[in-house]
C-alpha cells in the first residue's frame, strides 16, 4: 500500500492489490470502449500523472485527442463524497474536464460544471450464452487438456479452480465438463473474465489450484508474444490496435525461426495485447517438449539486437528456473475484457453494453 498526499491535506491511498486491480481492470477497459463509441473519441488507459507538488497518482483514462480530459470509471455507487474527491483530484492535476462513469449514482448529487456523468451497464449475458451454446475446445488442443490444470479468473478478482478431471468419458467430453464447471460460476452470480490452463501437465491437475500441484518437467511448445506499447489506447474497437500490430511483427519473426527448426506454427489471439504461437506436428497435433529443449529454443527467439521476441523468458520461478506452473489462455475461450475470442482470426464477441448520459 502506498500513501500519497495532495495539497491541503487530502490523502489518496493507492492499493497495490492484484485482486482489486483485476476486478477493476475489465470494467475500466469495457467502460472506455463503450465511452469511445458513444463520443467518437479514443482514450489512454491507466495513465500515471503528477500532482502539482510532484506526487504521483493514476487516472483510469486520459483523452488521446484532448489530454485535458480525464476519465474515472468506478464499479460502485457514486455518492457526493466520490464527486468531491474526484473534483479535488482533477483540480490538483490541472486538468480541464472529467468524465465519470459508474453503474449507480446517489440522488441529489451536486455535480461540478466541468463534469460529464455517464451511467454504464455492462453486458454479462452474452458471455453466458457463448459458453452455454457455442464454446467447444478445438480438436487439435482437446487431447492435451486432461493432464492440465484449468482455472477461471472471475469478475470479482477471485480464482475458480476446476475440480473435475477433464477426461473423455462415455457421458461427457472435456468441453462439456468445462461447461458444467462454468455453470456453477454463473449460478453464483459471477462470470469468467478469462480461462487459463497450465502449460505443464500435472500429476493431479486439480491440486494445482491449491498450490500443491506436481508438474511434470515438460510444457506445451507455446510462446507468448505481447506488445510493449503503453499506455494502451482504447477506441471504439474495444482493444489497443497498436498493441496487436506491434505483436504481429514479432510473431512473423518467431514463426520464421520456428519453421527453420522444422515446426509448423499456429498463431492465435491471446485476448488483449498479443498472440500465442503453438508448435505443431505435420498432422496438426500439439507439441510438448522437455524444459531444457524449450529453453534452447528461447535462446534463438531474439531480434537483431539480441532482444527476446517472446515473454516466455520471463516465466521464472522463485529459484530462477522455468516456472512449470505458468498458465496460458484457453483456446476458444473469450477474454471478457475485450471480447476477443482466443482463436486464429480476430473475432470479437459483440457485447450489448449500454451507456447513457446523466444531465
N, C-alpha and C positions, 0 to 999 in steps of 0.2 A: 504494500500500500504506500502510495506517495502522496504527500500533502502539499498543495500549492496555496499561495495567498495572493489575492489581487488587492489593489488599493482599497483603503478604508476598512480593512479587516474582514472582508468577505472570503471565507475559506472554500476552496474547491478540493475535493478528495477524488483522486483517480485510483480506482481499484484495479490492480493488475491481476484480475481473476479470470482464468480461462473460461470458466463456466459462464460468468456474466458476459464476457466478450462474445462468446459463441452464441449465447441466447440473443444478443443484440445484433450480431453481425448479419444474419439472414434478414432480419427485419429492416435494417438500415439500407441494404442493397436493394431489396424489393421496393422499399419506400422511395428511394431515389429514382428507381426505374419508372415507377408509375408517375412520380412527380415530373420527371423529364418528358414523358409522353404528354402529360397534361399541359405543361408550359412550353414545350418545344425547346427545352434547354438541355445542357449537359452539366454534370456535377463531378468534382473530385470527391472521392470517398475517403473519410477518415484522415483529415489533414491536421498536422501539428502546427499550431500558431503560437505567437509570442505576445504576452501581455505588455502593457506599457512599461512595467517595472522589470521586464526581462524574463519573467517566469513563463513556463510553457504550459499549454493546455491543448485540447484537441476538439475540433468541430466535426460533426458527423458528415457534413457536406459543405463544399465551397463552390460557388459558381465558376464554371470554366470561362464563359463569355464575360461575366462580371464578377471579379474576385472580391467585390464588396458585399456579396450576398452569402450569408451563412445559412446552413440548414441544420436543424436539430430534429431528430426523429426519436420519439420516446414511446416505448411499448408499455405505457401505463396511463392512468387517469391524470390529466393535466389540471392542476389546481393553480390558484393565484400565486402560491409560493414558487411553483415551477416557472410561471411567466416572469415574475420579478427576478428570479435567479438568472434566467436566460438573457433578460434585458441587460442586467449588470454585466454579464459576460460579453455581450455584444458591444457595449459601450467601452469596456476596457480593452477590447481587441481593436477598437477603432473602425468597426465595420458599419456600413450604412443601413443594411436591411437584414431581417431574419425571417426565414420560413420555418414554421413549426408544424410538424406532422405527428399525429397521435391517433389512437383508436377512440379515445373518450376525452371529453372536456367537461369540467365543472360548470355549473351555471353562474351567470352574473360575473364573468371574468372581466377585468379591466385590461384591455388589450392596447399596447402602445401603437401609435400611428404607423410606425415603420415595420410592423409585424404582419405577415400573411399566415393565416391559420388554415390548415387542411386536415380534415378527418379522413383517415386511411383505414380501409377494411381489406385485409389480405385474404386471398382465397386459399383454403386448405382442401376443399372438396375435390379439386382437380387431381391433387396428389393421391388422395384416397382412391379415386376412380382408376387412375393409371395402374396402381399396384394391384387393385382388385381385378381389373379387366384385361390389361394389356401387358403386364410385366411377365417376362419369361427369360431365363438365363439363355445366353447364346449357346449353340451346340458345341462350338469349339472350346468353350470355357467350362461348361457344366460338369465334365468328368473330374475336374480337379477340386470342386468345392467341398466334397465330403470330408476331405482331410484338413480343411481350413476353418479357422475361427471367423465368424460373421458377427458384426455388431452394427448398431444403428446409432447415429448421433441425433438426438431428439431436439424438438423445438425449444425445450426449456434448458438446453445446455447439458443435459444428462446423457449417459450412455445406456443402451439396452443391448445386452448380450443374448444371442440366440442359444437356447439351452438344448434344442433338439439337434441331433446329428443329421447332417444334410446328405443322407444317402438315398439311393434309389430303392424303393420298396414296391411291393405289389399294389399298395394303396396310394402312395404318394411319390411324386418326383421331387428333386431338390427345389424346383421352382415353387411347387405348391406348398412345401414345408416353409419356405420363406414367406409366402403369402399368409400362412396361418400365424406365423410369428408377428408379422406386421399388423394383422387383425387385432392382436392383443394390445398393440400400441394405440391403434385408433380407438379402441373401446375405452381406453383410459383418457381420451380427450387430447392425446398428443399425436404428433406425426413426425416421420423421419426427415431430417434435413438432408442427411447423406447416409448411404450404406457403404460399409467397408468390409474387406476381407483381409486375412493375414497372408502376406507373400509366402511365408514358410508354412509347410504342412505341420500340423500339430499332432502329437500322440493322442491327446484328448482335447479336441478343439474347443469344447465348451468351457474348459477351465481357464483358458487364456483371458476370458473376461474378468476373472478374479485375480489376474496377475500371476497365476500358478501354472500357466500352460507350458508344456515342454516342447519346444520347436525342434524339428529335425534340421540338420546342417545343410539345407539346400533351399532355394527360393525360386519363385517364378522368374523367368528371364523377362522382366518387365522394367521399364525405365520411365521415371517421372521427369517431364520436361515442362518447366514453368517459366514465366517471364519475370524479369527484374523490374518491370515498369511499375513505378509507384509515384504518386498515389493513383489508384485505379480511376479511370474516367467512366462514369456510368451515364449512358444516354438512353434513348428510347428502346434500344436493343435489350437492355437489362444486364449487360455484361460489358467488360472492357475490350473493345475491338483491338486496341494497340497491344494488349497482353497476348491475345491469340495470334496476332500477326508476328510478333517477336518470337513467340514459342514455336510457331510453324517453321520459321527459318532454321531454328536449332534442330527440329525434327528431321528436316531434309538432310542435314549433315550427319546426324546419328544414323539414319536409315542407310545412307551410302556406306558408312563404316561397317554396320552390321551385315549388309548384303555382301560386302567384300569378305567377311568372315564366314559366309555360307548360310546365313539365316534369311528366311522370309520374315517380313515385318508386317505388323498390323497396328495402325495408329487409331486411337480412339480419344475422344474428348474427355478430359478429366473433370469437367463440370464447371470450371470458373475461369482460371487464368492459364490453362495449358493443355497438355496432352499426355497420354500414356502410350508407350511403344512396347508391343509384345513381340518376342521372337517366336516363330512357329516353324514346325517341320513342313516338309513338302506337302503332306496331306492336310495341313491346316491345324494340326493338334498343337496344344500349348507346349512350351519347353520349360523344363525345370532343371536347374543346374546347381552344382556344389558352390558353396560360398567362395572358395578360392578362385574358381573359374569366373564367377561374376566379377570379382574384384580385378581380375586381369583384364576383363572387357572394359571395365570402368576406366582403367589407365589409358585406353585407346580413344575413349569418347571425349576428346578435347578439341578445341578450335586451334587456329594457327598461333594464338597467343598462349597456348597451353592452359587455357581456362576450361574447366569442366562444362560440358554441354548438358549434363543431367544433374538433377538434385540427388540422385542415389548416393553420391559421395558423402552426403550429409547424413545418411542413415547409420548413425553410430550409436552404440550402446554406451553405458557409463564407463566401461573399461576400454573404450576405443575401438572395439571390434564391430563388425556389421550387425546391425540391430535386427535380429531374427523375428522380433515382434512387430515389425513395420507393417502398416496397413495401407491398402490401396482402395480406391473407389470401385464398387462392384459394377461390372459391365451390365448395361441395360437398365441401371438404376437412374433415378432422377436427382440432380442436385437442386434442392428446393430453394437455394439462394438465387440462382439464375434461371432455373427451369431447364437447363441444358441436360439432355439425355446423354449418358455415358456410352456413346456408340461412335461408329466411324464418321458418319455425316453429321453436320451441325443441325441438330434437331432440338427444338425448344418447346417444352410444354407451355401452352398459352394459358397463363393464369388469368382468372377473372377478378383481378384486384380492382378495387373501387376507390375513388378519391373525390372529395367534394370540398369546396372552399366554404369556410365559416365566416360570414360577414359580421 
